[in-house]
Amino acid sequence: MDSFDINTKLANLFGRGPDNRPNFRVVWSTSQIEKRKGEVDIYYNEIFVRKEWGIHELPKYSMCKDRWVLERLIPLNNPELTEFIGYEPLFVFQDKDANYLPLAWRPIEVLLHSLFHPDIKSKSDYIDNENKLKQEEEDEIFEELNNTSPLATALKEGSAVTVGS
């Protein structure tokens, strides 16, 4: 599943914000910039030239280059940023040693499930919950199959018959 498919699935499952942007998305870290108000140092090669005040486009994820990032759309309360609603990172696709991890749906699914179900704290809790949900779904299906019309029940039990034409 590529980033387009994952982003489509995220928008379909978790909806969109007030400005029609998806509530969750995956992005390539190196492609992300953000506009910040403030003072920045201007350099020519490695020579300091001056300090400059204003709105500047800066890399959003300078600390984790060339990684997939799962982001969430939230209200922002940072006077340096020019947006009031924006994306903040939830998960960077890298391991504990900062090695690249490929983009995949399953880690996103597990993370968002734990975000919306905070009572699940461990892997075994997650598996137990998945099994419980699966059992509930199976019970619903069997209940639906058993709660059919009186005619269907009679046909199933053999107390009614069909006559061919």
PAVODO-831051 format. One line per field, with one value per atom (N, C-alpha, C, CB): x, y, z; atom name. Coordinates in steps of 0.2 Angstrom, whole numbers. Glycine has a CB too. Layout:
<pados>
c1 c(X | ...)
c2 c(Y | ...)
c3 c(Z | ...)
atomo c(CA | ...)
</pados>
This chain:
<pados>
c1 c(4 | 0 | 5 | -5 | 4 | 8 | 5 | 9 | 8 | 6 | -1 | 11 | -2 | -8 | -14 | -9 | -13 | -18 | -19 | -16 | -14 | -15 | -18 | -8 | -16 | -20 | -27 | -16 | -29 | -36 | -39 | -36 | -36 | -40 | -40 | -35 | -35 | -35 | -41 | -29 | -42 | -47 | -54 | -46 | -55 | -61 | -63 | -61 | -58 | -59 | -60 | -54 | -56 | -56 | -58 | -49 | -61 | -64 | -59 | -68 | -62 | -59 | -60 | -60 | -55 | -56 | -61 | -49 | -61 | -66 | -64 | -66 | -58 | -55 | -55 | -49 | -58 | -58 | -51 | -60 | -46 | -40 | -41 | -34 | -38 | -39 | -37 | -35 | -40 | -38 | -31 | -43 | -30 | -23 | -20 | -24 | -14 | -10 | -3 | -10 | -1 | 7 | 10 | 8 | 16 | 20 | 27 | 19 | 31 | 38 | 41 | 41 | 45 | 48 | 52 | 52 | 56 | 60 | 56 | 65 | 50 | 46 | 42 | 42 | 42 | 38 | 41 | 35 | 38 | 40 | 35 | 43 | 37 | 32 | 34 | 31 | 29 | 31 | 31 | 25 | 36 | 37 | 39 | 43 | 36 | 38 | 44 | 32 | 48 | 54 | 60 | 55 | 65 | 72 | 76 | 75 | 79 | 84 | 90 | 80 | 95 | 102 | 103 | 108 | 106 | 107 | 114 | 104 | 116 | 123 | 124 | 124 | 130 | 133 | 138 | 135 | 136 | 140 | 141 | 148 | 146 | 147 | 148 | 152 | 148 | 149 | 143 | 153 | 142 | 136 | 136 | 137 | 130 | 129 | 125 | 125 | 119 | 115 | 109 | 112 | 106 | 99 | 94 | 99 | 89 | 83 | 76 | 83 | 72 | 65 | 60 | 64 | 55 | 50 | 47 | 52 | 43 | 40 | 45 | 33 | 47 | 52 | 49 | 59 | 51 | 49 | 55 | 47 | 54 | 59 | 57 | 60 | 62 | 61 | 57 | 67 | 51 | 47 | 51 | 40 | 54 | 57 | 64 | 53 | 68 | 75 | 79 | 78 | 75 | 78 | 77 | 75 | 73 | 72 | 71 | 66 | 76 | 76 | 75 | 83 | 71 | 70 | 66 | 76 | 61 | 57 | 49 | 58 | 45 | 38 | 36 | 34 | 31 | 28 | 21 | 31 | 18 | 10 | 9 | 8 | 4 | 3 | -5 | 5 | -6 | -13 | -15 | -15 | -21 | -23 | -26 | -28 | -23 | -25 | -25 | -21 | -28 | -27 | -20 | -33 | -17 | -10 | -11 | -6 | -6 | -6 | 1 | -9 | 4 | 11 | 12 | 16 | 14 | 14 | 19 | 16 | 24 | 29 | 26 | 35 | 21 | 18 | 12 | 14 | 11 | 7 | 0 | 9 | -1 | -7 | -10 | -6 | -17 | -20 | -22 | -27 | -23 | -24 | -19 | -32 | -16 | -10 | -9 | -4 | -4 | -2 | 4 | 0 | 3 | 8 | 10 | 6 | 16 | 18 | 15 | 26 | 13 | 11 | 16 | 4 | 19 | 24 | 28 | 20 | 35 | 40 | 42 | 46 | 42 | 43 | 51 | 41 | 53 | 60 | 60 | 65 | 65 | 66 | 69 | 69 | 70 | 73 | 80 | 73 | 83 | 90 | 90 | 95 | 84 | 83 | 84 | 88 | 84 | 84 | 78 | 87 | 78 | 72 | 67 | 74 | 61 | 56 | 51 | 52 | 50 | 45 | 38 | 45 | 35 | 28 | 24 | 26 | 19 | 15 | 8 | 18 | 3 | -4 | -4 | -9 | -2 | -3 | 0 | 1 | 6 | 8 | 3 | 15 | 1 | -4 | -10 | -5 | -13 | -19 | -18 | -21 | -13 | -12 | -11 | -6 | -7 | -6 | -13 | -1 | -17 | -23 | -28 | -26 | -28 | -33 | -31 | -32 | -24 | -23 | -24 | -15 | -24 | -25 | -33 | -24 | -37 | -44 | -47 | -48 | -43 | -45 | -39 | -46 | -38 | -33 | -33 | -33 | -38 | -38 | -34 | -46 | -32 | -28 | -21 | -30 | -17 | -10 | -5 | -10 | -6 | -1 | -3 | 1 | 2 | 1 | -5 | 7 | -4 | -9 | -16 | -7 | -17 | -23 | -26 | -22 | -21 | -24 | -26 | -18 | -22 | -24 | -31 | -19 | -32 | -38 | -44 | -37 | -43 | -48 | -50 | -46 | -45 | -46 | -50 | -39 | -48 | -52 | -59 | -48 | -60 | -66 | -71 | -66 | -68 | -72 | -73 | -68 | -69 | -70 | -76 | -64 | -75 | -80 | -87 | -79 | -88 | -94 | -97 | -93 | -92 | -95 | -97 | -89 | -94 | -96 | -103 | -91 | -104 | -110 | -116 | -109 | -114 | -119 | -122 | -117 | -117 | -118 | -123 | -112 | -121 | -124 | -131 | -121 | -132 | -139 | -143 | -138 | -140 | -144 | -146 | -139 | -142 | -144 | -149 | -137 | -149 | -154 | -161 | -152 | -161 | -167 | -169 | -165 | -171 | -174 | -181 | -171 | -184 | -192 | -195 | -194 | -201 | -204 | -204 | -211 | -205 | -205 | -198 | -207 | -192 | -186 | -184 | -181 | -186 | -185 | -189 | -188 | -195 | -199 | -195 | -206 | -193 | -189 | -183 | -188 | -179 | -173 | -174 | -169 | -180 | -181 | -185 | -185 | -187 | -190 | -198 | -187 | -201 | -208 | -212 | -210 | -208 | -211 | -207 | -211 | -211 | -207 | -209 | -210 | -205 | -206 | -208 | -200 | -213 | -215 | -213 | -223 | -210 | -207 | -213 | -202 | -211 | -216 | -217 | -215)
c2 c(-6 | 0 | 6 | 0 | 11 | 17 | 22 | 19 | 28 | 34 | 36 | 39 | 36 | 39 | 34 | 39 | 28 | 23 | 24 | 16 | 25 | 25 | 32 | 25 | 37 | 44 | 44 | 49 | 40 | 39 | 36 | 36 | 30 | 26 | 30 | 20 | 34 | 38 | 43 | 42 | 46 | 51 | 48 | 55 | 42 | 39 | 36 | 33 | 34 | 31 | 36 | 26 | 42 | 46 | 53 | 47 | 54 | 61 | 66 | 63 | 72 | 78 | 84 | 81 | 89 | 94 | 100 | 97 | 105 | 110 | 114 | 116 | 113 | 116 | 111 | 120 | 105 | 99 | 96 | 102 | 97 | 93 | 87 | 97 | 81 | 75 | 76 | 69 | 73 | 73 | 69 | 70 | 65 | 61 | 60 | 54 | 60 | 59 | 57 | 66 | 54 | 52 | 56 | 44 | 59 | 63 | 61 | 71 | 63 | 62 | 68 | 61 | 66 | 72 | 77 | 69 | 75 | 80 | 85 | 76 | 83 | 88 | 93 | 84 | 92 | 97 | 103 | 93 | 109 | 115 | 118 | 120 | 123 | 127 | 134 | 124 | 138 | 146 | 148 | 150 | 151 | 153 | 160 | 149 | 164 | 171 | 171 | 175 | 175 | 176 | 178 | 170 | 178 | 180 | 174 | 184 | 175 | 169 | 172 | 165 | 168 | 170 | 168 | 166 | 173 | 172 | 171 | 179 | 166 | 164 | 164 | 157 | 166 | 165 | 160 | 172 | 154 | 148 | 147 | 148 | 147 | 147 | 153 | 142 | 159 | 165 | 169 | 170 | 171 | 174 | 181 | 175 | 183 | 189 | 194 | 188 | 191 | 196 | 192 | 202 | 195 | 192 | 196 | 194 | 192 | 194 | 192 | 192 | 197 | 196 | 196 | 202 | 191 | 190 | 184 | 192 | 182 | 175 | 171 | 176 | 166 | 162 | 154 | 161 | 152 | 145 | 140 | 143 | 136 | 132 | 124 | 134 | 120 | 113 | 111 | 109 | 107 | 105 | 100 | 103 | 95 | 89 | 89 | 83 | 94 | 94 | 89 | 101 | 86 | 81 | 74 | 82 | 73 | 66 | 67 | 63 | 67 | 67 | 61 | 70 | 61 | 55 | 50 | 52 | 52 | 47 | 48 | 47 | 43 | 44 | 46 | 37 | 51 | 53 | 53 | 61 | 50 | 50 | 57 | 44 | 61 | 67 | 68 | 73 | 72 | 73 | 81 | 70 | 82 | 89 | 91 | 90 | 97 | 99 | 107 | 96 | 110 | 117 | 118 | 120 | 124 | 125 | 131 | 127 | 131 | 137 | 139 | 135 | 141 | 143 | 149 | 137 | 155 | 161 | 162 | 166 | 157 | 157 | 155 | 153 | 151 | 148 | 153 | 141 | 152 | 157 | 153 | 159 | 147 | 144 | 143 | 137 | 142 | 141 | 134 | 145 | 130 | 123 | 120 | 122 | 115 | 112 | 105 | 116 | 102 | 95 | 95 | 92 | 90 | 89 | 81 | 91 | 79 | 72 | 68 | 71 | 62 | 56 | 51 | 54 | 49 | 44 | 45 | 37 | 44 | 44 | 37 | 48 | 35 | 28 | 27 | 26 | 26 | 24 | 20 | 30 | 16 | 11 | 15 | 5 | 12 | 15 | 18 | 10 | 15 | 18 | 23 | 12 | 25 | 30 | 27 | 36 | 21 | 18 | 18 | 11 | 19 | 20 | 13 | 21 | 15 | 9 | 11 | 9 | 6 | 7 | 9 | 1 | 12 | 14 | 8 | 19 | 7 | 1 | 3 | -5 | 0 | 2 | -1 | -1 | -7 | -10 | -6 | -17 | -3 | 1 | 7 | 4 | 10 | 16 | 14 | 19 | 8 | 5 | 4 | -1 | 1 | -1 | 6 | -5 | 11 | 17 | 21 | 21 | 21 | 25 | 21 | 26 | 15 | 11 | 12 | 3 | 13 | 14 | 21 | 12 | 26 | 33 | 33 | 37 | 30 | 30 | 25 | 29 | 21 | 16 | 16 | 9 | 21 | 21 | 16 | 28 | 13 | 7 | 1 | 5 | 1 | -4 | -2 | -6 | -5 | -3 | -8 | -2 | -14 | -18 | -22 | -23 | -26 | -30 | -35 | -33 | -38 | -43 | -40 | -47 | -34 | -31 | -30 | -24 | -28 | -26 | -33 | -23 | -38 | -44 | -47 | -50 | -46 | -48 | -44 | -47 | -38 | -33 | -35 | -26 | -37 | -39 | -45 | -40 | -50 | -56 | -55 | -61 | -51 | -49 | -46 | -45 | -42 | -38 | -43 | -33 | -48 | -53 | -58 | -57 | -60 | -64 | -61 | -66 | -54 | -51 | -50 | -44 | -49 | -49 | -56 | -47 | -61 | -68 | -69 | -73 | -67 | -68 | -65 | -66 | -58 | -55 | -58 | -48 | -61 | -64 | -70 | -66 | -74 | -80 | -79 | -85 | -73 | -71 | -69 | -65 | -66 | -63 | -69 | -59 | -74 | -80 | -84 | -85 | -84 | -88 | -84 | -89 | -77 | -73 | -72 | -67 | -77 | -76 | -76 | -81 | -75 | -75 | -82 | -73 | -82 | -89 | -94 | -88 | -91 | -96 | -99 | -92 | -95 | -97 | -102 | -91 | -101 | -105 | -112 | -102 | -112 | -118 | -122 | -116 | -118 | -122 | -125 | -117 | -122 | -124 | -130 | -119 | -130 | -136 | -142 | -133 | -140 | -146 | -146 | -152 | -141 | -142 | -138 | -138 | -135 | -132 | -135 | -124 | -135 | -138 | -133 | -145 | -133 | -129 | -134 | -126 | -132 | -136 | -133 | -136 | -137 | -135 | -133 | -140 | -129 | -127 | -131 | -120)
c3 c(0 | 0 | 0 | 6 | -5 | -5 | -1 | -13 | -1 | 3 | 0 | 3 | -6 | -9 | -6 | -16 | -6 | -4 | 4 | -6 | 7 | 15 | 16 | 18 | 13 | 14 | 12 | 10 | 7 | 5 | 11 | -2 | 13 | 18 | 25 | 20 | 27 | 33 | 32 | 34 | 26 | 26 | 26 | 19 | 23 | 23 | 30 | 18 | 34 | 40 | 46 | 42 | 45 | 51 | 49 | 53 | 43 | 41 | 40 | 46 | 39 | 38 | 43 | 31 | 43 | 48 | 45 | 49 | 49 | 47 | 40 | 52 | 38 | 32 | 26 | 33 | 27 | 23 | 22 | 16 | 26 | 26 | 30 | 29 | 28 | 32 | 39 | 28 | 43 | 51 | 52 | 55 | 48 | 48 | 41 | 52 | 41 | 34 | 35 | 30 | 30 | 30 | 25 | 29 | 27 | 23 | 23 | 25 | 18 | 17 | 21 | 10 | 26 | 31 | 27 | 36 | 22 | 19 | 15 | 15 | 13 | 8 | 12 | 4 | 19 | 23 | 25 | 29 | 24 | 26 | 31 | 21 | 35 | 39 | 39 | 46 | 39 | 40 | 47 | 36 | 49 | 56 | 56 | 59 | 61 | 62 | 67 | 65 | 66 | 70 | 67 | 74 | 71 | 69 | 67 | 74 | 61 | 59 | 57 | 53 | 57 | 55 | 48 | 60 | 44 | 37 | 36 | 33 | 32 | 31 | 23 | 34 | 21 | 15 | 15 | 12 | 13 | 14 | 22 | 11 | 25 | 32 | 35 | 34 | 32 | 34 | 37 | 29 | 43 | 46 | 42 | 53 | 40 | 36 | 41 | 30 | 43 | 47 | 50 | 43 | 55 | 58 | 54 | 65 | 53 | 49 | 52 | 41 | 53 | 56 | 51 | 61 | 52 | 47 | 47 | 40 | 42 | 41 | 36 | 38 | 38 | 35 | 34 | 38 | 28 | 27 | 29 | 19 | 34 | 36 | 36 | 44 | 36 | 36 | 42 | 35 | 41 | 47 | 51 | 45 | 48 | 51 | 50 | 48 | 52 | 50 | 55 | 52 | 60 | 64 | 62 | 71 | 57 | 54 | 47 | 58 | 43 | 36 | 33 | 33 | 27 | 23 | 27 | 20 | 30 | 34 | 33 | 42 | 33 | 33 | 40 | 31 | 40 | 46 | 46 | 48 | 51 | 52 | 56 | 56 | 53 | 56 | 58 | 52 | 63 | 65 | 64 | 72 | 61 | 61 | 68 | 55 | 70 | 77 | 77 | 83 | 82 | 83 | 86 | 88 | 83 | 85 | 90 | 79 | 95 | 99 | 100 | 106 | 94 | 94 | 90 | 91 | 94 | 91 | 85 | 96 | 85 | 79 | 73 | 81 | 73 | 67 | 64 | 69 | 58 | 54 | 54 | 47 | 55 | 55 | 62 | 51 | 62 | 68 | 69 | 69 | 63 | 63 | 58 | 60 | 60 | 57 | 59 | 57 | 55 | 57 | 61 | 50 | 66 | 71 | 70 | 78 | 71 | 71 | 76 | 70 | 74 | 79 | 79 | 77 | 73 | 73 | 67 | 72 | 68 | 63 | 61 | 65 | 55 | 53 | 53 | 46 | 60 | 61 | 67 | 62 | 68 | 74 | 80 | 72 | 85 | 91 | 90 | 97 | 85 | 83 | 77 | 81 | 76 | 71 | 64 | 72 | 63 | 56 | 53 | 57 | 46 | 42 | 42 | 34 | 43 | 43 | 37 | 49 | 33 | 27 | 29 | 22 | 25 | 26 | 25 | 21 | 30 | 30 | 34 | 34 | 32 | 35 | 43 | 31 | 44 | 50 | 56 | 51 | 56 | 62 | 63 | 61 | 58 | 58 | 61 | 51 | 59 | 62 | 69 | 58 | 72 | 79 | 83 | 80 | 80 | 84 | 84 | 80 | 79 | 79 | 84 | 72 | 84 | 88 | 95 | 86 | 97 | 104 | 106 | 105 | 101 | 102 | 104 | 96 | 100 | 102 | 107 | 95 | 109 | 114 | 119 | 111 | 123 | 128 | 134 | 131 | 134 | 139 | 137 | 141 | 131 | 129 | 129 | 121 | 134 | 136 | 133 | 143 | 132 | 130 | 123 | 135 | 121 | 115 | 116 | 112 | 122 | 124 | 124 | 130 | 127 | 128 | 121 | 131 | 116 | 109 | 106 | 105 | 107 | 104 | 107 | 105 | 113 | 117 | 114 | 124 | 113 | 111 | 103 | 111 | 99 | 92 | 92 | 88 | 96 | 97 | 99 | 101 | 104 | 107 | 101 | 113 | 97 | 92 | 87 | 89 | 85 | 80 | 82 | 79 | 89 | 92 | 91 | 99 | 93 | 93 | 86 | 96 | 81 | 74 | 72 | 70 | 74 | 72 | 76 | 74 | 82 | 86 | 82 | 93 | 80 | 76 | 70 | 75 | 66 | 60 | 61 | 56 | 66 | 68 | 70 | 73 | 74 | 77 | 71 | 82 | 66 | 60 | 56 | 56 | 56 | 52 | 55 | 51 | 62 | 66 | 66 | 72 | 65 | 66 | 59 | 70 | 55 | 49 | 49 | 44 | 43 | 43 | 45 | 36 | 47 | 49 | 43 | 51 | 37 | 31 | 30 | 25 | 31 | 30 | 35 | 30 | 42 | 47 | 46 | 54 | 44 | 42 | 37 | 40 | 31 | 26 | 29 | 20 | 33 | 36 | 40 | 40 | 44 | 49 | 45 | 54 | 39 | 35 | 36 | 37 | 40 | 41 | 35 | 48 | 31 | 25 | 19 | 25 | 13 | 7 | 1 | 5 | -3 | -10 | -15 | -12 | -19 | -25 | -31 | -24 | -35 | -41 | -46 | -44 | -51 | -56 | -62 | -58)
atomo c(N | CA | C | CB | N | CA | C | CB | N | CA | C | CB | N | CA | C | CB | N | CA | C | CB | N | CA | C | CB | N | CA | C | CB | N | CA | C | CB | N | CA | C | CB | N | CA | C | CB | N | CA | C | CB | N | CA | C | CB | N | CA | C | CB | N | CA | C | CB | N | CA | C | CB | N | CA | C | CB | N | CA | C | CB | N | CA | C | CB | N | CA | C | CB | N | CA | C | CB | N | CA | C | CB | N | CA | C | CB | N | CA | C | CB | N | CA | C | CB | N | CA | C | CB | N | CA | C | CB | N | CA | C | CB | N | CA | C | CB | N | CA | C | CB | N | CA | C | CB | N | CA | C | CB | N | CA | C | CB | N | CA | C | CB | N | CA | C | CB | N | CA | C | CB | N | CA | C | CB | N | CA | C | CB | N | CA | C | CB | N | CA | C | CB | N | CA | C | CB | N | CA | C | CB | N | CA | C | CB | N | CA | C | CB | N | CA | C | CB | N | CA | C | CB | N | CA | C | CB | N | CA | C | CB | N | CA | C | CB | N | CA | C | CB | N | CA | C | CB | N | CA | C | CB | N | CA | C | CB | N | CA | C | CB | N | CA | C | CB | N | CA | C | CB | N | CA | C | CB | N | CA | C | CB | N | CA | C | CB | N | CA | C | CB | N | CA | C | CB | N | CA | C | CB | N | CA | C | CB | N | CA | C | CB | N | CA | C | CB | N | CA | C | CB | N | CA | C | CB | N | CA | C | CB | N | CA | C | CB | N | CA | C | CB | N | CA | C | CB | N | CA | C | CB | N | CA | C | CB | N | CA | C | CB | N | CA | C | CB | N | CA | C | CB | N | CA | C | CB | N | CA | C | CB | N | CA | C | CB | N | CA | C | CB | N | CA | C | CB | N | CA | C | CB | N | CA | C | CB | N | CA | C | CB | N | CA | C | CB | N | CA | C | CB | N | CA | C | CB | N | CA | C | CB | N | CA | C | CB | N | CA | C | CB | N | CA | C | CB | N | CA | C | CB | N | CA | C | CB | N | CA | C | CB | N | CA | C | CB | N | CA | C | CB | N | CA | C | CB | N | CA | C | CB | N | CA | C | CB | N | CA | C | CB | N | CA | C | CB | N | CA | C | CB | N | CA | C | CB | N | CA | C | CB | N | CA | C | CB | N | CA | C | CB | N | CA | C | CB | N | CA | C | CB | N | CA | C | CB | N | CA | C | CB | N | CA | C | CB | N | CA | C | CB | N | CA | C | CB | N | CA | C | CB | N | CA | C | CB | N | CA | C | CB | N | CA | C | CB | N | CA | C | CB | N | CA | C | CB | N | CA | C | CB | N | CA | C | CB | N | CA | C | CB | N | CA | C | CB | N | CA | C | CB | N | CA | C | CB | N | CA | C | CB | N | CA | C | CB | N | CA | C | CB | N | CA | C | CB | N | CA | C | CB | N | CA | C | CB | N | CA | C | CB | N | CA | C | CB | N | CA | C | CB | N | CA | C | CB | N | CA | C | CB | N | CA | C | CB | N | CA | C | CB | N | CA | C | CB | N | CA | C | CB | N | CA | C | CB | N | CA | C | CB | N | CA | C | CB | N | CA | C | CB | N | CA | C | CB | N | CA | C | CB | N | CA | C | CB | N | CA | C | CB | N | CA | C | CB | N | CA | C | CB | N | CA | C | CB | N | CA | C | CB | N | CA | C | CB | N | CA | C | CB | N | CA | C | CB | N | CA | C | CB | N | CA | C | CB | N | CA | C | CB | N | CA | C | CB | N | CA | C | CB | N | CA | C | CB | N | CA | C | CB | N | CA | C | CB | N | CA | C | CB | N | CA | C | CB | N | CA | C | CB)
</pados>
